[in-house]
Amino acid sequence: MAKASKAGDLENTLYMDLPYGRVVIEMRPDLAPNHVKRIKELVRQHFYDGVVFHRVIDGFMAQTGDPTGTGTGGSGQKIKAEFSNEPHRRGTLSMARPGDINGADSQFFIVLADSTYLDGQYTVWGKVTKGMEFVDKIKKGDKANNGSVTNPDKIIKMQVAADVK
């Protein structure tokens, strides 16, 4: 089994540039090797560049990864669930999915506040190690409308740190 990425493991570190600043994400191939592999493939294809945070609920989470911006799109490649005992704490990155447990694709969410009731139901694949203050600034949606955001913030670009020269 792979070990958790360490500080300085650039192959398992992502940079997510938001309008407010750079977010550094430590990916966890020890918890979700197939999800981490797929996320890196998508990042290297520039899949997430310009994608909006279409669902953001204050005090809960910020969701992105749908190129259509509707919450129904993805990359077209489903990933089998890789559940773990890792808790959904503030700064955790986890895969969004429809009702199908094995239906995760490209959408993920960043937990804004501890949400341990999600534990064991969604695949945790990373955590924010720097820049959570920028995640906190992402425009929030309407709670009454399931967090749907009008004129949402976008990911400017995402990069695997090892690829940055």
Summary of the structure (lengths in Angstrom):
residues: 165
radius of gyration: 14.3
end to end distance: 29.5
largest distance: 43.7
contacts: 517
relative contact order: 0.28
helix: 17%
strand: 27%
